Amino acid sequence: MGQSRQGGLSAASSYVRRILFTVGPSVQLTGGIGVHHILDNVGMNEIVRCFNCIAPGGVINCIGFLGGQPEQAIDVCGLALRTGAMLR
């Protein structure tokens, strides 16, 4: 992959992360629905944000735990029930 393409992908990834992990813009961009799929490589420290951005019936895939140990206890079952989303 060429240098310019790598830089473009990095910039796009950074942009998408900033926009979608902010609840207001992610919901606005989807017409109030929320996103249908989230790939989370941070883990439990960002999971509340994921559930706040997900559409009803959406899927959150935890593919990594770069965030380390959770800073506090998180009620993942309650978040999943509230949103109707699935955490994998």
N, C-alpha and C positions, 0 to 999 in steps of 0.2 A: 504494500500500500504506500503510495507516495506521501511525502511530507505534508503537502498542502491538504490532502484528503484526511490525514490523521488529525491535523489541526482543526479542520472543519468539523469532524465527528466529535472531537473533544469539546469544541465550543457549543455545538448543538446539544450535546449531552448535558453540559453545564446549564444551558439556557432552559432546557426542558425540566431539569431538576428544580431550578429556581421557581419556575412558573407553576409546575404541577404540585410541588410540595408546599405551596401557599394556598390555603383552602379557598379563599375568595376567587383568585384567578382560575384555578382548576375547575371550580364549579361554574364560573361564568363562561369559560371556553366551551363547556359541554352543555350549555343551555340550562344549567341548574341541576343536571343529572349527576355529574361526577364521572370520573374515569372508570372504565370497565376492567382494566388490567394494570396492576402495579408490580414491577420487579423491584424488590427491596433488598439491597445488599448491605444495609446498615444493621438491621435487626431490631431488637426490642426497643432501643432508644428512640426509634422513629415510627414505631408501629401505630401510635395514636394518630400521628399526622396521616399515615396511610389510610386508616379507617375514616378519617374526616374528609378525605378526598375521593373515596371509592363510591361508585354507583351502587344502588341496591342490587344485590345478586352478583356483584363484581368479584374478582379474584385477586388476592394479594399473594404473590409468590415470594417467600423469603429465601433468597439464594445466597445469603452470606450474613455474617455477624461482625462486620467491620467496626461497629460501634461499641463492641465490648459488652461487659455486663450491664444489665439494666440499672438505671439510676434509682428507680423505685419500682414497687410492685405494680403490675399492670393487669387489669381485668380484661384479658383478651376474649374470653367467652362472652362477657357482657358487650364488648364492642362488636363482636361478630353477630350477636343476636340483634343488637340495635340497628345495624346497617343491613343485615341480611347478606353480608359478604362472606366469602370463604377465604380462610388463611391456610396456605400450604407451605 
